[in-house]
Amino acid sequence: MRILVATAVPVERDAVARAFTGPAPDVDVVAAGVGPALAAASTATALTRAALAGAPYGLVVSAGIGGGFLPHAPVGSLVVADEITAADLGAETADGFVPVTELGFGAVTHRPPEALVRAAAAATGARAGAVLTVSTVTGTAARAAALRERHPTALAEAMEGFGVAEAAGAHGVPVLEIRAVSNPVGPRDRAAWRIGDALAALTEGFGKLTPVLESWRHHDD
Ligand SMILES: O=C(O)c1cccc(C(=O)CC[C@H]2O[C@@H](n3cnc4c(=O)[nH]cnc43)[C@H](O)[C@@H]2O)c1
């Protein structure tokens, strides 16, 4: 089974690719762009190309760095999504945020296969929980608290997972999301982002994930 790993930027792509040194599963790692729209377009293009070439992907993984909700997901830790949720896809009303699903449209959540999430978490030491997809990086304590209140199981936020998952869903391919925490979700302090530590955690995590991806080939969960 072929696997597509979609990161946002080239440094994340290279951090993932560094994990596949020895005999690796049949994995392509691409930098699909920042934000849900470009991530969805790039992922859908890669999936379509592979299908037309007669070598379709059987799993898509959204991967990269992300913000972690403290104290549950500290900087340097790994999070695997048991739920990939678009946290700002909806309407602001006088009574608060309303997701598009309550307006009668589309979807706001994709759920990766449970057995794969369990296996990935066990192999890598990642915590499993919701990973939120946002178009705007959270920059205040109030916004972080509002997100956690709306999504009590949220461990992390990033900007691509839902877009990647929408593309995978359109192709009938399962999706997984793994994030290495580079910064806390909360008041903006860009200088404090530990991007190097998070990229190292991403490489280590994918090294431990390789046997899980290998065995997932034979799985039909
Ligand atoms: O400095 C900024 O304000 C800023 C605004 C937009 C994007 C960035 C990035 O560096 C994006 C890189 C990549 O990192 C993921 N990421 C990392 N931490 C977070 C976060 O706390 N909230 C959301 N996304 C985060 C994201 O997936 C981006 O692709 C910087």
The ligand as an SDF file (V2000), in Angstrom:
LIG
                    3D

 30 33  0  0  0  0  0  0  0  0999 V2000
    4.0330   33.9220   12.9040 O   0  0  0  0  0  0  0  0  0  0  0  0
    2.8530   33.7790   12.6460 C   0  0  0  0  0  0  0  0  0  0  0  0
    1.9520   34.4360   13.1740 O   0  0  0  0  0  0  0  0  0  0  0  0
    2.4490   32.7120   11.7270 C   0  0  0  0  0  0  0  0  0  0  0  0
    1.2540   32.8540   11.0520 C   0  0  0  0  0  0  0  0  0  0  0  0
    0.8910   31.8670   10.1560 C   0  0  0  0  0  0  0  0  0  0  0  0
    1.7000   30.7170    9.9920 C   0  0  0  0  0  0  0  0  0  0  0  0
    2.8650   30.6140   10.7110 C   0  0  0  0  0  0  0  0  0  0  0  0
    3.6960   29.4350   10.5870 C   0  0  0  0  0  0  0  0  0  0  0  0
    4.8350   29.3650   10.9510 O   0  0  0  0  0  0  0  0  0  0  0  0
    3.0040   28.2690   10.0090 C   0  0  0  0  0  0  0  0  0  0  0  0
    3.7930   27.0080   10.0360 C   0  0  0  0  0  0  0  0  0  0  0  0
    2.9680   25.7770   10.3010 C   0  0  0  0  0  0  0  0  0  0  0  0
    2.9900   25.5150   11.6420 O   0  0  0  0  0  0  0  0  0  0  0  0
    1.7770   24.9900   12.1020 C   0  0  0  0  0  0  0  0  0  0  0  0
    1.5870   25.6030   13.4130 N   0  0  0  0  0  0  0  0  0  0  0  0
    2.5560   25.6690   14.3500 C   0  0  0  0  0  0  0  0  0  0  0  0
    2.0850   26.1890   15.4710 N   0  0  0  0  0  0  0  0  0  0  0  0
    0.8160   26.4990   15.2530 C   0  0  0  0  0  0  0  0  0  0  0  0
   -0.1890   27.0870   16.0810 C   0  0  0  0  0  0  0  0  0  0  0  0
    0.0100   27.4210   17.2570 O   0  0  0  0  0  0  0  0  0  0  0  0
   -1.4040   27.2550   15.5230 N   0  0  0  0  0  0  0  0  0  0  0  0
   -1.6600   26.8870   14.2480 C   0  0  0  0  0  0  0  0  0  0  0  0
   -0.7380   26.3370   13.4340 N   0  0  0  0  0  0  0  0  0  0  0  0
    0.4760   26.1330   13.9350 C   0  0  0  0  0  0  0  0  0  0  0  0
    0.7450   25.2640   11.0180 C   0  0  0  0  0  0  0  0  0  0  0  0
    0.1740   24.0360   10.6320 O   0  0  0  0  0  0  0  0  0  0  0  0
    1.5340   25.9000    9.8800 C   0  0  0  0  0  0  0  0  0  0  0  0
    1.4840   25.1900    8.7010 O   0  0  0  0  0  0  0  0  0  0  0  0
    3.2530   31.6080   11.5800 C   0  0  0  0  0  0  0  0  0  0  0  0
  1  2  2  0
  2  3  1  0
  2  4  1  0
  4  5  1  0
  4 30  2  0
  5  6  2  0
  6  7  1  0
  7  8  2  0
  8  9  1  0
  8 30  1  0
  9 10  2  0
  9 11  1  0
 11 12  1  0
 12 13  1  0
 13 14  1  0
 13 28  1  0
 14 15  1  0
 15 16  1  0
 15 26  1  0
 16 17  1  0
 16 25  1  0
 17 18  2  0
 18 19  1  0
 19 20  1  0
 19 25  2  0
 20 21  2  0
 20 22  1  0
 22 23  1  0
 23 24  2  0
 24 25  1  0
 26 27  1  0
 26 28  1  0
 28 29  1  0
M  END
$$$$
